Amino acid sequence: MAEMLVAYFSYSGNAKKIAQRVAELAKADLFEIKPKEAYSTDYQECIEEARKEVSEGARPELMEKPDDLSKYDSIVLGFPNWCSTCPMVILSFLEAYNLAGKKVYSFVTNGGGGCGNSTADIKNSSVGAEITESINGNDLTDDQIREWLGI
Ligand SMILES: Cc1cc2nc3c(=O)[nH]c(=O)nc-3n(C[C@H](O)[C@H](O)[C@H](O)COP(=O)(O)O)c2cc1C
C-alpha cells in the first residue's frame, strides 16, 4: 500500500483544517511543520517577519522533523500563501530530505492571491522529486481532495 505523509504549516488554522481532512481521507500520516522560533502573533509583525525571510531566502530552523521520509511514496504539503509564495519553513522542511522519486502535492490557503510562486519555489527545493502544480486550498471539498490525489 502506498504511504502518504501530509505535512503542513498553518498560522491561523485554515491550512491545518484542510490538512487534517486530507490526512483523514487519504489515511495518511499527519505532521505539523513548526519553526523553532514562532512567528509573531501580531499579524502586521508576522507579515514583516515573513517579508524579511523571503527577501533573505531564509531557511528557518524547525522545531522538530521526522527522522526520515523513506517509507513515504508521496508527500502532501499544506500551507498559506505568504508574500506570494510558501512560508520559508516549507523550504526548510523540503531541503532537509532526499526526496528523489517521491511525488509532492501541495495545497495553498490564501487571501485571494491563489498559489503565488509556490510551485516553482517548491520545485527548486525538492531535487529529484516529481512536483505537481500547487492547488488553491480554500474551501476544498472532499470530492475535490479525492480527485486531486486520485484516492
Ligand atoms: C505573513 C502573511 C503573509 C500573507 N501573504 C499573503 C499573500 O501574499 N497573498 C495572499 O493571498 N494571502 C496572503 N496572506 C493571507 C493567508 O494566506 C490566508 O489568510 C490563509 O488562509 C492563512 O492560512 P492559515 O490559517 O493556515 O495560516 C498572508 C498572511 C500572512 C500571515
The ligand as an SDF file (V2000), in Angstrom:
LIG
                    3D

 31 33  0  0  0  0  0  0  0  0999 V2000
    2.6530   36.7650    6.7840 C   0  0  0  0  0  0  0  0  0  0  0  0
    1.4600   36.6250    5.8970 C   0  0  0  0  0  0  0  0  0  0  0  0
    1.5840   36.8890    4.5360 C   0  0  0  0  0  0  0  0  0  0  0  0
    0.4910   36.6950    3.6850 C   0  0  0  0  0  0  0  0  0  0  0  0
    0.6540   36.9350    2.3510 N   0  0  0  0  0  0  0  0  0  0  0  0
   -0.3820   36.6850    1.5030 C   0  0  0  0  0  0  0  0  0  0  0  0
   -0.2290   36.8690    0.0830 C   0  0  0  0  0  0  0  0  0  0  0  0
    0.8240   37.2740   -0.4280 O   0  0  0  0  0  0  0  0  0  0  0  0
   -1.2970   36.5860   -0.7180 N   0  0  0  0  0  0  0  0  0  0  0  0
   -2.4910   36.1080   -0.2090 C   0  0  0  0  0  0  0  0  0  0  0  0
   -3.4100   35.8550   -0.9720 O   0  0  0  0  0  0  0  0  0  0  0  0
   -2.6640   35.9420    1.1290 N   0  0  0  0  0  0  0  0  0  0  0  0
   -1.6520   36.2120    1.9900 C   0  0  0  0  0  0  0  0  0  0  0  0
   -1.8200   36.0160    3.3390 N   0  0  0  0  0  0  0  0  0  0  0  0
   -3.1070   35.5020    3.8320 C   0  0  0  0  0  0  0  0  0  0  0  0
   -3.0710   33.9830    4.1100 C   0  0  0  0  0  0  0  0  0  0  0  0
   -2.5480   33.2740    3.0030 O   0  0  0  0  0  0  0  0  0  0  0  0
   -4.5040   33.4490    4.3770 C   0  0  0  0  0  0  0  0  0  0  0  0
   -5.0690   34.1360    5.4560 O   0  0  0  0  0  0  0  0  0  0  0  0
   -4.5130   31.9360    4.6550 C   0  0  0  0  0  0  0  0  0  0  0  0
   -5.8250   31.4430    4.5720 O   0  0  0  0  0  0  0  0  0  0  0  0
   -3.9770   31.6210    6.0380 C   0  0  0  0  0  0  0  0  0  0  0  0
   -3.8660   30.2060    6.2180 O   0  0  0  0  0  0  0  0  0  0  0  0
   -3.5600   29.6370    7.7020 P   0  0  0  0  0  0  0  0  0  0  0  0
   -4.8100   29.9300    8.5340 O   0  0  0  0  0  0  0  0  0  0  0  0
   -3.3670   28.1740    7.5270 O   0  0  0  0  0  0  0  0  0  0  0  0
   -2.3710   30.3340    8.2520 O   0  0  0  0  0  0  0  0  0  0  0  0
   -0.7600   36.2600    4.2070 C   0  0  0  0  0  0  0  0  0  0  0  0
   -0.8640   36.0260    5.5960 C   0  0  0  0  0  0  0  0  0  0  0  0
    0.2100   36.2220    6.4240 C   0  0  0  0  0  0  0  0  0  0  0  0
    0.0550   35.9690    7.8970 C   0  0  0  0  0  0  0  0  0  0  0  0
  1  2  1  0
  2  3  1  0
  2 30  2  0
  3  4  2  0
  4  5  1  0
  4 28  1  0
  5  6  2  0
  6  7  1  0
  6 13  1  0
  7  8  2  0
  7  9  1  0
  9 10  1  0
 10 11  2  0
 10 12  1  0
 12 13  2  0
 13 14  1  0
 14 15  1  0
 14 28  1  0
 15 16  1  0
 16 17  1  0
 16 18  1  0
 18 19  1  0
 18 20  1  0
 20 21  1  0
 20 22  1  0
 22 23  1  0
 23 24  1  0
 24 25  2  0
 24 26  1  0
 24 27  1  0
 28 29  2  0
 29 30  1  0
 30 31  1  0
M  END
$$$$
